[in-house]
Amino acid sequence: MDKRIQWQKLETVVVLGLGQSGTSVVRFFVSEHSPLPAKCDIRVYDSREQPPSLSEISKYIDSTQLTTGGWQLEDLLAADLLVVSPGIDTRDADIQMAKDAGVPIVGDVEIFAQLNQRPVVAITGSNGKSTVTTLVAQMGQYHGHRWIAAGNIGVPVLDALQQDADAYVLELSSFQLETTQSLALKGAALLNVSADHLDRYDSEQAYFEAKLNIFNHAAVSVLNRQDQQHWPMQVPESVVTVGTDESDSDYGLNSSEQGMVITRHGKALAAANQFSIAGTHNLVNIQAALALAETLGLSAEQGVKAIEQFTGLPHRCQVVYEANGVRWVDDSKATNIGATEAAINGLRPVIEGRLILIAGGDGKGAQFSQLVPVLTYVDVLLTIGRDGRKIAELRKGARYCEHLSEAVKTAQQIAEPGDWVVLSPACASLDQFKNFVERGEVFQQSIARLYERSA
């Protein structure tokens, strides 16, 4: 049973973490929309000496309420409510002891869940979350509805809660779902599950179970037929399925003379060539977005019309350059093995020439042997980064490059008309870059410089 927060009884609230989420919590608690009683004491802790939001947080609380460089167990035990940012590992010994002592532990999404009164749909999964979240929000906006995308996609949920919205479309990570129990949803989608964040979870099963929290209070559940091993043990009553196969009762794919076609209830709904985003994995993402939009009252036909205007998200299987018959794809957002598998499986059917893959970075403890089957679809493998040599060992003839710019130069030298060069690292970027965005930007800049020199 979910425990409702007794807001007016709170005397001390402790917020752990001053990233984007934690800062938004403090900002919300001192706003006119705050549910806290006037005399409630807000205490904020961050393990870093100089957290990135230090200057902003001074606008909302004074120095006596803020502690950097860590926290003590007694600080947490003094809380009536402990708000933990998604970037903080809840396995922390002090957090676990506070939980055992009966201190309620929530995240910003749980606070949102207990205060929100508007319709919500939510998306989780190892890969494709941002694409589906953006698609759903843009579908509503195209037809004049104020559907706001928030959560892991960039806008903190408590910031979104203060906006004038007809509905919310939330991208939720496993970290956010760990501390979420009472989120009521019109529709919830679990797109897929692959090994990820094993530096944060004790096992793949623990990672998967965190994601299942999305179905706690969902009216309609959207599930992937090609990932049935990760369906809930008790399948919800109202389910819509999506997949790369045909389906007479749900969404699916079919082949025609014109290419791949998205079907609904066995009937053609839209041809793949109507959309700008490529790959069979993105056709499944489109299906999931259409299913979720339907739970908010939009017809599938209305959804298709809106998606035709969608050009894709930066660094997510995005064609960024084409020259001399060679296409270059920036999939820097592929920070885990499953994302790279999806990119290769999705793109291989549409590539006439060779697939040249650039992969590598910080593997976050993943077992790269899982890449072996999909690498059979790769014609040339170039690797980079901390774990690049481990990936190179998986395929005979693979070449390790010290830097991404070197890999791009090597790819250009060997690429021929009809080939596609795909940056899909299967790894995080922090070993060599600030984030996946910078990695993607360096990729694009390196391509542009090479072609400018050869022009």
Sequence and secondary structure as in RCSB ss.txt:
>XXXX:A:sequence
MDKRIQWQKLETVVVLGLGQSGTSVVRFFVSEHSPLPAKCDIRVYDSREQPPSLSEISKYIDSTQLTTGGWQLED
LLAADLLVVSPGIDTRDADIQMAKDAGVPIVGDVEIFAQLNQRPVVAITGSNGKSTVTTLVAQMGQYHGHRWIAA
GNIGVPVLDALQQDADAYVLELSSFQLETTQSLALKGAALLNVSADHLDRYDSEQAYFEAKLNIFNHAAVSVLNR
QDQQHWPMQVPESVVTVGTDESDSDYGLNSSEQGMVITRHGKALAAANQFSIAGTHNLVNIQAALALAETLGLSA
EQGVKAIEQFTGLPHRCQVVYEANGVRWVDDSKATNIGATEAAINGLRPVIEGRLILIAGGDGKGAQFSQLVPVL
TYVDVLLTIGRDGRKIAELRKGARYCEHLSEAVKTAQQIAEPGDWVVLSPACASLDQFKNFVERGEVFQQSIARL
YERSA
>XXXX:A:secstr
      GGG SEEEEE  SHHHHHHHHHHTSTT  S TT EEEEEESSSS TTHHHHTTTS GGGEEES   HHH
HHT SEEEE TTS TT HHHHHHHHTT  EE HHHHHHHH  S EEEEE SSSHHHHHHHHHHHHHHTT  EEEE
ETTSS HHHHHTS  SEEEEE  HHHHHT    EEEEEEE    S  TTTSSSHHHHHHHHGGGGTEEEEEEEEG
GGGGGS SS  SSEEEE SS  SSSEEEEEETTEEEEEETTEEEEEGGGSSS SHHHHHHHHHHHHHHHHTT  H
HHHHHHHTT    TTSSEEEEEETTEEEEE TT  SHHHHHHHHHHHGGG SS EEEEEESB TT  GGGGHHHH
TT SEEEEESTTHHHHHTTSTT EE SSHHHHHHHHHHH  TT EEEE  SSBSTTTSSSHHHHHHHHHHHHHHH
HHHH 
